[in-house]
Amino acid sequence: MSVDDSQYAAVSFVDIDSETAGQRIDNFLLSRLKGVPKSRIYRLLRKGEVRVNKGRIKPEYRLLAGDQLRLPPIRVAERGAPPPASQGLRSELLSSIVRQTDDWLVLNKPSGLAVHGGSGVSLGAIEALRNIWPDARHLELVHRLDRDTSGCLLITKKRAALKDLQEQMRAGSITKKYLALVVGNWPKGLTVVDAPLLKNTLSSGERVVRADSAGKAAVTHFKVLKVFAGFTLLEVTLETGRTHQIRVHCQLMGHPIAGDPKYGDKADNKTFKTLGLKRLFLHAAKLGFKDPLTAERLVCEAPLPEELDRVLTNLPGVGC
């Protein structure tokens, strides 16, 4: 890949090679245009200021080898490099690696840590790992987790592994299972929610998702694991991976996830704090995929964080 103006002070062109091919254009720009707010990047795409082969493209367009990418003049904020990861964060991330090879790693991401910087976040998990391993030039996210969600996050170390796992993601062969504690008694027989989701960005920049027939297809599978007095512990399997999918589908069914600051009830959330719940009770517990090198089918598991395990122990009226 070659770039004729790395400062983006004038129109510049990027020739996409085989190593870069396969990435979504929005992800490529987020990685390439350091210091440019995420909202600005999506506005550039929406207005057609970023073009591929002289044509407009949507954020989900996947780059092909041989494509020529046109970038408009972009003023990049003088933020410099992301702040260095603190010793505490470095230790926490290194101790949170569930499994890794030379090609990829699965991280048990802590709640409260964004997967990447942007929207007021200067340092996310991926930037911190790049800070820890400055010579690892191809550390990339395969997928994302909400900032408040903990659990399995798949990250690649090589471009070939990223392309392979992205293809598995598109084919639906990567399995994601979550643990969620929801408010109320989950209805018997409710095992699937199939409701399209539409993403909206408020003037403040906050993302809000709602069920809408005009949105993208979204299917979530639910299994009751344990019933408590006023709560239900669910195993949730994603068939699609839309923004805030589990949280919105649970809210839509009238059973929001405990501790959800965006889609839950504020009064309920205050009550949850008396039970020791100070975060969203959503944890990415299992991630299944095929190893890009060996083709072996793997399932990586992240144990439930201690703070969530304590909440379950403290819940009254445990049922079957």
Secondary structure, DSSP 8 states (H G I E B T S, - for coil): -EES-TT-SS-EEEE--TTTTTSBHHHHHHHHSTTS-HHHHHHHHHTT-SEETTB---TT-B--TT-EEEE---------S-----HHHHHHHHHTEEEE-SSEEEEEE-TT--SS-BTTBS--HHHHHHHH-TT-TT-EESS---TT-EEEEEEESSHHHHHHHHHHHHHT-SEEEEEEEEES---TT--EEE--EEEEE-TTS-EEEEE-TTSB--EEEEEEEEEETTEEEEEEEESS--TTHHHHHHHHTT--BTT-TTTS-HHHHHHHHHTT--S--EEEEEEEEE-TTT--EEEEE----HHHHHHHHH-SS---
